[in-house]
Amino acid sequence: EDQVTQSPEALRLQEGESSSLNCSYTVSGLRGLFWYRQDPGKGPEFLFTLYSAGEEKEKERLKATLTKKESFLHITAPKPEDSATYLCAVHGGSYIPTFGRGTSLIVHP
Amino acid sequence: DGGITQSPKYLFRKEGQNVTLSCEQNLNHDAMYWYRQDPGQGLRLIYYSQIVNDFQKGDIAEGYSVSREKKESFPLTVTSAQKNPTAFYLCASSGRDTEAFFGQGTRLTVV
């Protein structure tokens, strides 16, 4: 059974204070690891896909990395508008995405 | 514009009543999913469909039913057998091994 664990559950940062979110996974045959952003009361929005260990993707202040056991979402010099819940999901052999519980990020001005 | 549409945005259910949540996509995706999200919880899979006229139970299917008569549509019925239906419901679709596209969600409340 595919499993995804995200940590921390909640993270409070000051504007400009860089940090990282963790997504640990166990999956039978990784077919893709996905990061999403979810704002309150809305559906998740896609951020990144990572397919193999060593792969990295960047978008503005966000950078996602992947190893064989975990993925990190690095947030550099965050702004208040980066406040959201960040979800990680994996596709394994079943082709059904398995989601973690998410990390709730609050960035204070 | 391509996308996935859920309706209604808010829904109120009386005790013992069945209600149906709509989900439509025009992304030509084969796979569609229904998730339930409770406060502080992640996304829990209710049902999924990988092809028209076929669907499978997810982790929390009890008290729910679905149909997939058309590729574009995957409605979810919350039956009276679901004893704790108050939650945020999300529909999604995806291609094979690609990211999921989500609707904006339906917030269901029991009154």
Backbone of each chain as ProteinMPNN parsed JSONL, in Angstrom:
{"seq_chain_A": "EDQVTQSPEALRLQEGESSSLNCSYTVSGLRGLFWYRQDPGKGPEFLFTLYSAGEEKEKERLKATLTKKESFLHITAPKPEDSATYLCAVHGGSYIPTFGRGTSLIVHP", "coords_chain_A": {"N_chain_A": [[0.843, -1.2, 0.0], [0.567, 2.162, -0.907], [2.07, 4.937, 0.749], [2.1, 8.202, 2.171], [3.743, 10.658, 3.967], [3.679, 13.768, 5.429], [5.61, 16.476, 6.701], [6.513, 19.48, 8.514], [3.268, 19.375, 10.24], [2.209, 21.887, 10.496], [3.481, 25.147, 9.854], [4.984, 28.122, 10.723], [6.251, 31.087, 9.491], [8.362, 33.962, 9.299], [8.131, 36.672, 7.054], [10.418, 36.368, 4.423], [11.931, 34.457, 5.689], [13.482, 31.601, 5.001], [12.648, 28.116, 4.401], [11.931, 24.533, 4.587], [9.667, 22.019, 3.402], [8.697, 18.689, 4.074], [8.197, 15.551, 2.4], [7.695, 12.323, 2.839], [7.769, 9.068, 1.436], [6.413, 5.81, 0.666], [6.225, 3.54, -1.854], [5.149, 1.276, -4.356], [6.924, 1.107, -7.011], [7.456, 3.976, -8.19], [5.696, 6.292, -10.067], [5.461, 8.912, -10.287], [5.794, 11.961, -8.456], [3.94, 14.453, -6.908], [3.38, 17.891, -6.247], [1.103, 20.101, -4.702], [-0.72, 23.145, -4.217], [-3.019, 24.407, -1.873], [-5.521, 26.666, -1.293], [-7.6, 28.108, 1.307], [-10.869, 26.744, 1.299], [-10.857, 26.118, -1.375], [-10.101, 24.137, -4.367], [-7.185, 22.014, -4.71], [-4.235, 23.23, -6.38], [-2.049, 22.481, -9.016], [1.488, 22.249, -8.69], [4.191, 21.078, -9.103], [5.712, 18.284, -10.842], [7.632, 15.435, -10.203], [9.741, 12.893, -11.368], [11.943, 11.179, -11.104], [14.664, 10.179, -8.939], [16.85, 12.727, -7.872], [15.932, 14.648, -9.523], [14.928, 18.048, -10.017], [12.751, 20.855, -9.672], [11.769, 24.21, -10.32], [9.97, 27.166, -9.378], [9.371, 30.385, -9.253], [9.561, 31.323, -5.952], [9.696, 28.785, -5.046], [11.083, 25.509, -4.818], [11.331, 22.2, -5.767], [12.541, 19.019, -4.799], [13.742, 15.636, -5.238], [14.336, 12.47, -3.772], [15.053, 8.945, -3.382], [13.438, 8.289, -1.298], [12.136, 10.494, -0.287], [10.735, 13.809, -0.704], [11.436, 17.263, -1.006], [10.074, 20.475, -0.479], [11.297, 23.455, -1.032], [11.208, 26.69, 0.24], [12.047, 29.819, -0.576], [12.817, 32.904, 0.83], [10.047, 33.592, 1.646], [6.777, 35.075, 1.023], [3.841, 36.725, 2.359], [1.726, 35.963, 0.659], [2.335, 33.407, -0.024], [1.25, 31.821, 1.845], [-0.567, 28.961, 2.57], [-1.97, 25.627, 2.228], [0.157, 22.959, 1.581], [0.255, 20.204, -0.445], [1.316, 16.854, -0.955], [1.592, 14.202, -3.287], [1.661, 10.808, -4.476], [2.03, 8.726, -7.344], [1.698, 5.357, -7.766], [2.081, 1.914, -8.615], [-0.627, 1.395, -8.945], [-1.727, 3.508, -10.224], [-3.375, 5.286, -8.983], [-3.628, 8.326, -7.346], [-2.057, 8.918, -4.228], [-2.462, 10.833, -1.408], [-0.725, 12.953, 0.95], [-1.286, 14.373, 4.261], [-0.781, 17.028, 4.216], [0.934, 20.225, 4.638], [0.395, 23.005, 6.544], [1.072, 26.235, 5.836], [1.947, 29.33, 7.156], [2.795, 32.598, 6.529], [4.078, 35.315, 8.044], [3.821, 38.872, 7.814]], "CA_chain_A": [[0.0, 0.0, 0.0], [1.33, 3.413, -0.992], [1.903, 5.82, 1.901], [2.749, 9.508, 2.091], [3.762, 11.369, 5.249], [4.204, 15.121, 5.284], [5.99, 17.16, 7.933], [5.636, 19.435, 9.688], [1.846, 19.569, 9.951], [1.997, 23.329, 10.392], [4.743, 25.891, 9.854], [4.83, 29.573, 10.724], [7.492, 31.753, 9.104], [8.353, 35.396, 9.062], [8.43, 37.023, 5.66], [11.842, 36.34, 4.13], [12.591, 33.361, 6.407], [13.43, 30.404, 4.152], [12.466, 26.844, 5.089], [11.622, 23.394, 3.723], [8.608, 21.087, 3.755], [9.128, 17.334, 3.754], [7.217, 14.547, 1.989], [8.293, 10.991, 2.819], [6.822, 8.175, 0.776], [6.698, 4.427, 0.319], [5.373, 3.238, -3.005], [5.633, 0.18, -5.196], [7.115, 1.587, -8.373], [7.044, 5.381, -8.287], [5.42, 6.766, -11.428], [5.458, 10.369, -10.249], [5.485, 12.618, -7.18], [3.283, 15.706, -7.279], [3.133, 18.898, -5.222], [-0.038, 20.968, -4.957], [-1.013, 24.209, -3.259], [-4.452, 24.539, -1.657], [-5.974, 27.811, -0.514], [-8.809, 27.75, 2.079], [-12.146, 26.701, 0.598], [-10.673, 25.91, -2.824], [-9.463, 22.907, -4.752], [-5.732, 22.102, -4.868], [-3.68, 23.62, -7.67], [-0.808, 21.779, -9.302], [2.738, 23.001, -8.685], [5.313, 20.38, -9.716], [5.814, 16.835, -10.958], [8.989, 14.889, -10.19], [9.608, 11.508, -11.784], [13.059, 10.306, -10.745], [15.569, 10.692, -7.907], [17.816, 13.695, -8.374], [15.238, 15.661, -10.319], [14.571, 19.283, -9.329], [11.926, 21.786, -10.425], [11.681, 25.508, -9.65], [8.959, 28.11, -9.832], [9.431, 31.579, -8.405], [10.262, 31.115, -4.676], [9.569, 27.373, -4.696], [11.947, 24.528, -5.49], [11.036, 20.848, -5.334], [13.587, 18.048, -5.056], [13.286, 14.259, -5.035], [15.249, 11.354, -3.572], [14.331, 7.676, -3.492], [12.548, 8.094, -0.158], [11.43, 11.698, 0.129], [10.802, 15.012, -1.521], [11.408, 18.503, -0.242], [9.636, 21.702, -1.127], [12.048, 24.541, -0.422], [10.598, 27.998, 0.033], [13.086, 30.828, -0.38], [12.327, 34.27, 1.086], [8.594, 33.563, 1.427], [5.935, 36.249, 1.198], [2.534, 36.344, 2.928], [0.875, 35.313, -0.343], [2.707, 31.986, -0.104], [0.494, 31.116, 2.876], [-1.488, 27.985, 1.984], [-1.632, 24.25, 2.572], [0.902, 22.312, 0.498], [-0.033, 18.771, -0.473], [2.187, 15.984, -1.726], [0.906, 12.981, -3.703], [2.458, 9.905, -5.294], [1.398, 7.739, -8.198], [2.444, 4.119, -7.772], [1.677, 0.93, -9.607], [-2.076, 1.361, -9.115], [-2.1, 4.707, -10.97], [-4.274, 6.102, -8.175], [-2.812, 9.211, -6.504], [-2.178, 8.857, -2.774], [-2.096, 12.146, -0.87], [-0.399, 13.171, 2.341], [-2.234, 15.246, 4.953], [-0.481, 18.416, 3.916], [1.578, 21.141, 5.575], [-0.233, 24.325, 6.547], [2.113, 27.254, 5.947], [1.541, 30.719, 7.368], [3.916, 33.523, 6.45], [3.704, 36.592, 8.657], [4.532, 40.03, 7.234]], "C_chain_A": [[0.881, 1.254, 0.0], [1.036, 4.29, 0.224], [2.694, 7.098, 1.706], [2.616, 10.194, 3.443], [4.397, 12.73, 5.055], [4.516, 15.714, 6.657], [6.661, 18.486, 7.608], [4.172, 19.57, 9.293], [1.546, 21.043, 9.743], [3.342, 24.034, 10.535], [4.427, 27.379, 9.793], [6.193, 30.207, 10.458], [7.288, 33.255, 9.091], [8.667, 35.635, 7.59], [9.944, 37.071, 5.459], [12.604, 35.197, 4.787], [12.436, 32.064, 5.616], [13.286, 29.14, 4.986], [12.129, 25.76, 4.077], [10.495, 22.562, 4.299], [9.03, 19.709, 3.271], [7.96, 16.443, 3.359], [7.95, 13.211, 1.889], [7.287, 10.008, 2.239], [7.344, 6.748, 0.706], [5.704, 4.046, -0.765], [5.989, 2.097, -3.787], [5.728, 0.688, -6.626], [6.62, 3.006, -8.56], [6.881, 5.782, -9.75], [5.351, 8.289, -11.462], [5.137, 10.852, -8.847], [5.029, 14.03, -7.512], [3.156, 16.607, -6.059], [1.982, 19.795, -5.682], [-0.096, 22.041, -3.873], [-2.523, 24.296, -3.124], [-4.728, 25.745, -0.776], [-7.278, 27.444, 0.182], [-10.067, 27.804, 1.224], [-12.049, 26.486, -0.892], [-10.056, 24.548, -3.097], [-7.963, 23.08, -4.89], [-5.346, 22.5, -6.285], [-2.304, 22.987, -7.836], [0.387, 22.724, -9.289], [3.828, 22.301, -9.507], [5.036, 18.884, -9.86], [7.288, 16.459, -10.968], [8.882, 13.404, -10.48], [10.736, 10.603, -11.313], [13.973, 10.999, -9.739], [16.618, 11.6, -8.537], [17.177, 14.816, -9.172], [14.867, 16.857, -9.444], [13.709, 20.133, -10.263], [11.816, 23.086, -9.623], [10.571, 26.357, -10.249], [8.917, 29.253, -8.828], [10.201, 31.25, -7.117], [10.252, 29.642, -4.246], [10.522, 26.503, -5.504], [11.643, 23.168, -4.903], [12.162, 19.923, -5.735], [13.076, 16.657, -4.691], [14.46, 13.324, -4.805], [14.427, 10.073, -3.656], [13.331, 7.462, -2.357], [11.729, 9.319, 0.202], [11.596, 12.824, -0.882], [10.759, 16.214, -0.581], [10.857, 19.617, -1.118], [10.309, 22.85, -0.385], [11.378, 25.86, -0.767], [11.631, 29.062, 0.414], [12.468, 32.215, -0.25], [10.817, 34.363, 0.885], [7.929, 34.896, 1.684], [4.597, 35.809, 1.771], [1.624, 35.629, 1.936], [1.247, 33.854, -0.583], [1.979, 31.165, 0.958], [-0.577, 30.245, 2.231], [-1.176, 26.631, 2.6], [-0.973, 23.61, 1.361], [0.746, 20.8, 0.627], [0.95, 18.044, -1.383], [1.395, 14.726, -2.081], [1.85, 12.132, -4.534], [1.536, 9.045, -6.153], [2.289, 6.508, -8.167], [1.923, 3.196, -8.855], [0.191, 0.893, -9.878], [-2.583, 2.528, -9.953], [-3.084, 5.602, -10.227], [-3.432, 7.002, -7.287], [-3.117, 9.025, -5.028], [-1.632, 10.152, -2.204], [-1.646, 12.059, 0.579], [-1.418, 14.12, 2.953], [-1.949, 16.722, 4.732], [0.282, 19.132, 5.011], [0.911, 22.498, 5.433], [0.835, 25.377, 6.817], [1.476, 28.625, 6.142], [2.792, 31.57, 7.368], [3.448, 34.874, 6.968], [4.496, 37.741, 8.053], [5.49, 40.649, 8.236]], "O_chain_A": [[1.809, 1.383, 0.798], [-0.106, 4.376, 0.675], [3.796, 7.094, 1.158], [1.521, 10.298, 3.995], [5.525, 12.834, 4.572], [3.797, 15.492, 7.632], [7.301, 18.623, 6.566], [3.867, 19.851, 8.134], [0.718, 21.402, 8.905], [4.227, 23.566, 11.251], [3.692, 27.834, 8.916], [7.173, 29.889, 11.133], [6.177, 33.748, 8.897], [9.398, 34.863, 6.97], [10.662, 37.723, 6.217], [13.779, 34.98, 4.491], [11.345, 31.495, 5.579], [13.738, 29.086, 6.129], [12.048, 26.016, 2.876], [10.373, 22.411, 5.514], [9.635, 19.566, 2.209], [6.865, 16.561, 3.91], [8.733, 12.995, 0.964], [6.092, 10.102, 2.516], [8.552, 6.509, 0.689], [4.494, 4.212, -0.605], [7.211, 1.972, -3.867], [4.741, 0.699, -7.361], [5.503, 3.225, -9.03], [7.797, 5.633, -10.56], [5.201, 8.887, -12.528], [4.33, 10.254, -8.136], [5.664, 14.722, -8.308], [2.856, 16.135, -4.963], [1.887, 20.189, -6.845], [0.412, 21.861, -2.766], [-3.24, 24.264, -4.125], [-4.231, 25.836, 0.346], [-7.997, 26.563, -0.29], [-10.307, 28.781, 0.515], [-13.036, 26.647, -1.609], [-9.553, 23.886, -2.19], [-7.501, 24.188, -5.162], [-6.025, 22.161, -7.254], [-1.501, 22.965, -6.903], [0.321, 23.843, -9.799], [4.328, 22.857, -10.485], [4.247, 18.301, -9.116], [8.094, 17.086, -11.656], [8.031, 12.721, -9.91], [10.534, 9.402, -11.137], [14.052, 12.227, -9.688], [17.193, 11.291, -9.581], [17.823, 15.824, -9.46], [14.532, 16.695, -8.271], [13.904, 20.136, -11.478], [11.776, 23.06, -8.393], [10.273, 26.284, -11.441], [8.475, 29.084, -7.691], [11.387, 30.928, -7.187], [10.76, 29.311, -3.174], [10.741, 26.721, -6.695], [11.687, 22.988, -3.686], [12.685, 20.005, -6.846], [12.111, 16.512, -3.94], [15.453, 13.365, -5.533], [13.237, 10.116, -3.968], [12.481, 6.574, -2.43], [10.734, 9.209, 0.918], [12.454, 12.797, -1.765], [10.138, 16.181, 0.481], [11.129, 19.695, -2.316], [9.941, 23.177, 0.743], [11.027, 26.112, -1.919], [12.029, 29.18, 1.573], [11.696, 32.646, -1.107], [10.353, 35.132, 0.043], [8.424, 35.731, 2.441], [4.249, 34.632, 1.679], [0.832, 34.775, 2.333], [0.527, 33.144, -1.285], [2.082, 29.938, 0.967], [-1.392, 30.727, 1.444], [-0.243, 26.495, 3.391], [-1.483, 23.706, 0.245], [1.061, 20.205, 1.658], [1.355, 18.551, -2.429], [0.614, 14.236, -1.265], [2.731, 12.655, -5.216], [0.428, 8.688, -5.752], [3.475, 6.578, -8.492], [1.395, 3.639, -9.874], [-0.228, 0.411, -10.93], [-3.747, 2.538, -10.354], [-3.575, 6.579, -10.791], [-2.594, 6.501, -6.538], [-4.278, 8.979, -4.621], [-0.492, 10.53, -2.471], [-2.115, 11.212, 1.34], [-2.307, 14.617, 2.262], [-2.789, 17.571, 5.029], [0.282, 18.707, 6.166], [0.866, 23.071, 4.345], [1.429, 25.408, 7.895], [0.586, 29.026, 5.393], [3.737, 31.305, 8.112], [2.544, 35.494, 6.407], [5.695, 37.613, 7.807], [6.167, 41.628, 7.92]]}, "seq_chain_B": "DGGITQSPKYLFRKEGQNVTLSCEQNLNHDAMYWYRQDPGQGLRLIYYSQIVNDFQKGDIAEGYSVSREKKESFPLTVTSAQKNPTAFYLCASSGRDTEAFFGQGTRLTVV", "coords_chain_B": {"N_chain_B": [[-12.105, 27.438, -22.154], [-10.229, 24.667, -20.879], [-11.186, 22.522, -18.199], [-12.348, 21.562, -14.895], [-15.465, 21.203, -13.428], [-17.366, 21.686, -10.582], [-20.517, 21.348, -8.99], [-23.28, 21.891, -6.709], [-21.69, 24.805, -5.176], [-22.179, 25.099, -2.478], [-24.094, 22.988, -0.359], [-26.949, 21.756, 1.254], [-28.113, 19.269, 3.375], [-30.846, 17.399, 4.496], [-31.657, 15.275, 7.277], [-31.731, 11.843, 6.459], [-31.926, 12.207, 3.743], [-31.055, 11.83, 0.295], [-28.419, 13.22, -1.623], [-27.004, 14.679, -4.583], [-23.877, 15.343, -5.987], [-22.406, 17.234, -8.503], [-20.004, 16.685, -11.123], [-18.074, 17.707, -13.759], [-15.922, 17.422, -16.565], [-13.844, 18.782, -19.148], [-11.467, 18.001, -20.186], [-10.743, 15.774, -21.477], [-9.922, 13.584, -20.004], [-9.323, 10.248, -18.916], [-9.383, 9.22, -16.304], [-11.134, 9.781, -13.276], [-11.886, 11.161, -10.041], [-13.206, 11.089, -6.683], [-12.862, 12.879, -3.719], [-12.882, 13.241, -0.173], [-12.61, 15.833, 2.201], [-11.833, 16.646, 5.428], [-11.663, 18.991, 8.172], [-8.314, 19.743, 8.892], [-7.519, 17.345, 7.902], [-6.163, 15.171, 5.376], [-6.676, 14.408, 1.898], [-9.148, 12.08, 1.343], [-9.874, 9.17, -0.413], [-12.859, 8.486, -2.083], [-14.323, 7.282, -4.287], [-13.209, 6.067, -7.48], [-12.688, 6.288, -11.023], [-11.473, 4.803, -13.896], [-12.151, 4.498, -16.453], [-14.841, 4.854, -18.776], [-18.04, 3.666, -17.703], [-17.036, 2.085, -15.696], [-16.023, 1.797, -12.328], [-14.398, 2.115, -9.135], [-14.304, 1.302, -5.633], [-12.979, 3.501, -3.18], [-11.079, 4.347, -0.267], [-13.025, 5.09, 1.579], [-15.763, 4.396, 0.881], [-18.276, 3.687, 1.852], [-21.706, 4.467, 2.149], [-21.795, 6.145, 0.023], [-22.369, 6.631, -3.534], [-21.655, 6.251, -7.055], [-21.644, 7.068, -10.595], [-20.592, 6.43, -13.981], [-21.347, 7.194, -16.74], [-20.738, 8.752, -18.888], [-17.758, 10.026, -20.382], [-17.144, 12.582, -19.596], [-18.433, 13.091, -17.207], [-18.964, 12.548, -13.718], [-20.808, 11.94, -11.359], [-21.494, 12.173, -7.837], [-23.314, 10.559, -5.338], [-24.498, 11.183, -2.174], [-25.667, 9.182, 0.18], [-28.401, 8.391, 2.448], [-27.338, 6.578, 4.119], [-24.837, 7.403, 4.805], [-23.524, 8.484, 7.623], [-22.175, 10.672, 8.638], [-21.955, 13.092, 6.868], [-21.137, 15.736, 6.57], [-18.781, 17.736, 5.138], [-16.011, 18.743, 3.017], [-16.085, 18.297, -0.38], [-14.208, 17.067, -3.042], [-13.663, 16.866, -6.496], [-11.73, 15.337, -9.038], [-9.675, 15.018, -11.992], [-7.521, 13.197, -14.204], [-4.827, 12.535, -16.519], [-2.938, 9.654, -17.651], [-0.501, 9.018, -15.329], [-0.091, 11.731, -14.997], [-0.503, 15.091, -13.652], [-3.196, 15.809, -11.334], [-6.24, 17.498, -11.951], [-8.281, 19.668, -10.202], [-11.657, 20.351, -9.156], [-13.473, 23.18, -7.788], [-14.659, 22.403, -5.505], [-17.287, 21.173, -3.302], [-19.137, 22.183, -0.586], [-20.672, 20.384, 1.798], [-23.328, 20.357, 4.059], [-25.047, 19.073, 6.841], [-28.317, 19.637, 7.879]], "CA_chain_B": [[-10.965, 26.94, -21.376], [-10.42, 23.35, -20.306], [-11.195, 22.501, -16.757], [-13.247, 20.654, -14.201], [-16.484, 22.03, -12.782], [-18.205, 21.06, -9.577], [-21.668, 22.131, -8.541], [-23.175, 23.296, -6.359], [-20.566, 25.142, -4.306], [-22.672, 24.8, -1.14], [-25.238, 22.091, -0.402], [-27.452, 21.437, 2.575], [-28.844, 18.007, 3.352], [-31.636, 17.068, 5.678], [-31.49, 13.901, 7.738], [-32.442, 10.841, 5.676], [-32.07, 12.628, 2.349], [-29.946, 11.614, -0.639], [-28.07, 14.388, -2.43], [-26.041, 14.366, -5.643], [-22.897, 16.363, -6.311], [-22.075, 17.142, -9.919], [-18.622, 16.904, -11.532], [-17.931, 17.648, -15.212], [-14.601, 17.843, -17.064], [-13.691, 18.844, -20.605], [-10.032, 17.824, -20.394], [-10.594, 14.49, -22.161], [-9.227, 12.655, -19.123], [-10.004, 8.979, -18.648], [-9.527, 8.972, -14.866], [-11.794, 10.778, -12.428], [-11.807, 10.786, -8.634], [-13.9, 11.865, -5.654], [-12.193, 12.9, -2.427], [-13.507, 13.943, 0.949], [-11.606, 16.514, 3.026], [-12.318, 17.153, 6.702], [-10.712, 19.958, 8.74], [-7.067, 19.186, 9.408], [-7.262, 16.033, 7.307], [-5.779, 15.17, 3.976], [-7.706, 13.986, 0.958], [-9.452, 10.656, 1.441], [-10.474, 8.737, -1.675], [-14.174, 7.863, -1.937], [-14.479, 6.437, -5.464], [-12.474, 6.492, -8.657], [-13.062, 5.649, -12.285], [-10.376, 4.924, -14.852], [-12.697, 4.385, -17.795], [-16.308, 4.955, -18.79], [-18.816, 2.485, -17.291], [-16.311, 1.311, -14.693], [-15.551, 2.581, -11.192], [-13.93, 1.288, -8.024], [-14.367, 1.905, -4.314], [-11.76, 3.963, -2.543], [-10.879, 3.977, 1.131], [-14.182, 5.428, 2.432], [-16.897, 4.37, -0.04], [-19.553, 3.36, 2.488], [-22.636, 5.583, 2.221], [-21.68, 6.92, -1.209], [-22.472, 5.902, -4.792], [-21.255, 7.026, -8.229], [-21.888, 6.497, -11.918], [-19.705, 6.999, -15.005], [-21.998, 6.867, -18.014], [-20.072, 9.538, -19.917], [-16.365, 10.328, -20.037], [-17.038, 13.913, -19.031], [-19.248, 13.277, -16.009], [-18.747, 11.567, -12.647], [-21.571, 12.439, -10.214], [-21.407, 11.472, -6.544], [-24.507, 10.631, -4.503], [-24.31, 10.949, -0.748], [-26.924, 8.557, 0.573], [-28.791, 8.516, 3.856], [-26.522, 5.632, 4.88], [-23.627, 8.092, 5.237], [-23.967, 9.074, 8.885], [-21.458, 11.903, 8.95], [-21.607, 13.574, 5.537], [-20.67, 17.118, 6.544], [-17.372, 17.759, 4.725], [-15.674, 19.402, 1.756], [-15.921, 17.243, -1.369], [-13.409, 17.476, -4.194], [-13.615, 16.001, -7.67], [-10.507, 15.558, -9.8], [-9.456, 14.17, -13.152], [-6.12, 13.181, -14.615], [-4.362, 11.626, -17.533], [-2.111, 8.584, -17.095], [0.764, 9.483, -14.76], [0.027, 13.193, -15.033], [-1.077, 15.735, -12.479], [-4.644, 15.868, -11.218], [-6.904, 18.797, -11.982], [-9.362, 19.644, -9.231], [-12.709, 21.345, -9.143], [-13.405, 24.119, -6.687], [-15.191, 21.784, -4.301], [-18.653, 21.364, -2.799], [-19.201, 22.065, 0.878], [-21.943, 19.772, 2.175], [-23.658, 20.505, 5.467], [-26.294, 18.458, 7.277], [-29.124, 20.574, 8.678]], "C_chain_B": [[-11.269, 25.55, -20.833], [-10.398, 23.401, -18.807], [-12.176, 21.505, -16.202], [-14.184, 21.492, -13.334], [-17.299, 21.204, -11.809], [-19.378, 21.966, -9.257], [-22.554, 21.274, -7.662], [-21.949, 23.556, -5.487], [-20.917, 24.839, -2.847], [-23.94, 23.951, -1.262], [-25.633, 21.744, 1.026], [-28.329, 20.199, 2.472], [-29.608, 17.812, 4.648], [-31.387, 15.609, 6.05], [-32.315, 12.962, 6.865], [-32.577, 11.15, 4.204], [-30.843, 12.227, 1.538], [-29.681, 12.91, -1.387], [-27.0, 13.992, -3.431], [-25.186, 15.57, -5.951], [-22.457, 16.144, -7.756], [-20.586, 17.401, -10.147], [-18.525, 16.686, -13.041], [-16.537, 18.127, -15.604], [-14.583, 17.844, -18.585], [-12.221, 18.751, -20.987], [-9.718, 16.524, -21.136], [-9.798, 13.478, -21.333], [-10.035, 11.378, -18.94], [-10.317, 8.804, -17.161], [-10.217, 10.136, -14.161], [-11.887, 10.234, -11.012], [-12.738, 11.663, -7.791], [-13.142, 11.704, -4.343], [-13.072, 13.629, -1.41], [-12.39, 14.57, 1.773], [-12.299, 17.067, 4.261], [-11.263, 18.083, 7.285], [-9.479, 19.274, 9.306], [-6.707, 17.829, 8.839], [-6.775, 16.204, 5.876], [-6.956, 14.774, 3.108], [-7.911, 12.481, 1.077], [-10.283, 10.248, 0.23], [-11.792, 8.017, -1.421], [-14.396, 6.838, -3.047], [-13.557, 6.962, -6.55], [-12.928, 5.693, -9.861], [-11.918, 5.87, -13.268], [-10.855, 4.82, -16.292], [-14.216, 4.457, -17.691], [-16.932, 3.606, -18.449], [-18.075, 1.568, -16.33], [-15.862, 2.231, -13.573], [-15.24, 1.628, -10.042], [-14.079, 2.044, -6.717], [-12.988, 2.358, -3.869], [-11.729, 3.542, -1.092], [-12.118, 4.184, 2.006], [-15.47, 5.453, 1.623], [-18.25, 4.16, 0.628], [-20.439, 4.597, 2.616], [-22.612, 6.485, 1.007], [-21.932, 6.022, -2.422], [-22.111, 6.842, -5.933], [-21.752, 6.345, -9.488], [-20.892, 7.138, -12.883], [-20.245, 6.575, -16.371], [-21.378, 7.617, -19.181], [-18.664, 9.861, -19.455], [-16.261, 11.639, -19.278], [-17.631, 14.048, -17.638], [-19.05, 12.168, -14.993], [-19.491, 12.05, -11.397], [-21.45, 11.54, -8.985], [-22.715, 11.668, -5.778], [-24.133, 10.298, -3.069], [-25.637, 10.418, -0.225], [-27.201, 8.754, 2.06], [-27.996, 7.555, 4.735], [-25.213, 6.249, 5.364], [-23.988, 8.915, 6.465], [-23.292, 10.389, 9.239], [-21.01, 12.574, 7.659], [-21.059, 14.997, 5.489], [-19.17, 17.146, 6.272], [-17.245, 18.588, 3.452], [-15.354, 18.313, 0.75], [-15.215, 17.785, -2.613], [-13.439, 16.417, -5.281], [-12.342, 16.332, -8.442], [-10.484, 14.651, -11.025], [-7.984, 14.214, -13.51], [-5.929, 12.29, -15.818], [-3.496, 10.573, -16.865], [-0.78, 9.151, -16.635], [0.978, 10.981, -14.898], [-0.692, 13.784, -13.824], [-2.605, 15.71, -12.518], [-5.113, 17.315, -11.296], [-8.131, 18.697, -11.084], [-10.426, 20.681, -9.542], [-12.564, 22.227, -7.925], [-14.079, 23.596, -5.425], [-16.65, 22.086, -4.033], [-18.619, 21.181, -1.292], [-20.596, 21.588, 1.255], [-22.138, 19.887, 3.683], [-24.991, 19.817, 5.765], [-27.033, 19.436, 8.18], [-30.24, 19.825, 9.399]], "O_chain_B": [[-12.383, 25.268, -20.391], [-9.691, 24.21, -18.206], [-12.762, 20.706, -16.933], [-13.745, 22.377, -12.6], [-17.85, 20.161, -12.161], [-19.253, 23.19, -9.252], [-22.592, 20.055, -7.831], [-21.249, 22.618, -5.104], [-20.072, 24.384, -2.077], [-24.757, 24.169, -2.157], [-24.79, 21.477, 1.882], [-29.182, 20.099, 1.589], [-29.087, 18.029, 5.742], [-30.955, 14.813, 5.217], [-33.473, 13.254, 6.564], [-33.271, 10.434, 3.483], [-29.72, 12.279, 2.039], [-30.618, 13.622, -1.748], [-26.194, 13.096, -3.178], [-25.689, 16.676, -6.151], [-22.174, 15.021, -8.173], [-19.978, 18.224, -9.462], [-18.855, 15.611, -13.541], [-16.028, 19.104, -15.056], [-15.224, 17.012, -19.227], [-11.782, 19.339, -21.976], [-8.554, 16.217, -21.391], [-9.093, 12.629, -21.878], [-11.26, 11.41, -18.823], [-11.382, 8.303, -16.799], [-9.925, 11.305, -14.414], [-11.958, 9.024, -10.797], [-13.018, 12.812, -8.134], [-12.822, 10.597, -3.908], [-13.877, 14.498, -1.747], [-11.36, 13.945, 2.021], [-13.236, 17.859, 4.156], [-10.088, 17.979, 6.931], [-9.585, 18.341, 10.101], [-5.711, 17.226, 9.24], [-6.959, 17.252, 5.257], [-8.104, 14.807, 3.551], [-6.969, 11.702, 0.931], [-11.271, 10.9, -0.107], [-11.847, 7.061, -0.647], [-14.632, 5.661, -2.773], [-13.172, 8.131, -6.552], [-13.469, 4.593, -9.747], [-11.452, 6.995, -13.447], [-10.086, 5.023, -17.232], [-14.795, 4.157, -16.647], [-16.433, 2.552, -18.844], [-18.444, 0.404, -16.169], [-15.371, 3.33, -13.834], [-15.741, 0.504, -9.98], [-13.993, 3.271, -6.685], [-11.977, 1.707, -4.134], [-12.282, 2.506, -0.723], [-12.259, 3.542, 3.046], [-16.203, 6.44, 1.674], [-19.28, 4.436, 0.012], [-20.007, 5.635, 3.117], [-23.33, 7.485, 0.96], [-21.736, 4.809, -2.356], [-22.237, 8.061, -5.814], [-22.218, 5.206, -9.46], [-20.406, 8.243, -12.643], [-19.677, 5.721, -17.052], [-21.475, 7.181, -20.328], [-18.411, 9.959, -18.255], [-15.396, 11.797, -18.418], [-17.356, 15.031, -16.95], [-18.976, 10.993, -15.35], [-18.851, 12.526, -10.459], [-21.322, 10.32, -9.09], [-23.171, 12.796, -5.59], [-23.529, 9.262, -2.792], [-26.627, 11.149, -0.197], [-26.349, 9.22, 2.817], [-27.981, 7.699, 5.958], [-24.548, 5.686, 6.235], [-24.68, 9.927, 6.357], [-23.805, 11.141, 10.068], [-19.813, 12.626, 7.376], [-20.559, 15.418, 4.446], [-18.379, 16.644, 7.071], [-18.233, 19.066, 2.894], [-14.464, 17.494, 0.98], [-15.587, 18.826, -3.155], [-13.262, 15.228, -5.018], [-11.928, 17.49, -8.489], [-11.188, 13.643, -11.079], [-7.28, 15.161, -13.158], [-6.744, 11.414, -16.107], [-3.331, 10.589, -15.645], [-0.018, 9.696, -17.433], [2.118, 11.445, -14.915], [-1.385, 13.088, -13.082], [-3.218, 15.604, -13.581], [-4.47, 18.227, -10.777], [-8.921, 17.76, -11.195], [-10.147, 21.738, -10.108], [-11.648, 22.05, -7.122], [-14.072, 24.265, -4.392], [-17.184, 23.105, -4.47], [-18.141, 20.167, -0.783], [-21.581, 22.299, 1.055], [-21.251, 19.563, 4.472], [-25.953, 19.973, 5.013], [-26.462, 19.992, 9.118], [-31.027, 20.436, 10.121]]}, "name": "protein", "num_of_chains": 2, "seq": "EDQVTQSPEALRLQEGESSSLNCSYTVSGLRGLFWYRQDPGKGPEFLFTLYSAGEEKEKERLKATLTKKESFLHITAPKPEDSATYLCAVHGGSYIPTFGRGTSLIVHPDGGITQSPKYLFRKEGQNVTLSCEQNLNHDAMYWYRQDPGQGLRLIYYSQIVNDFQKGDIAEGYSVSREKKESFPLTVTSAQKNPTAFYLCASSGRDTEAFFGQGTRLTVV"}
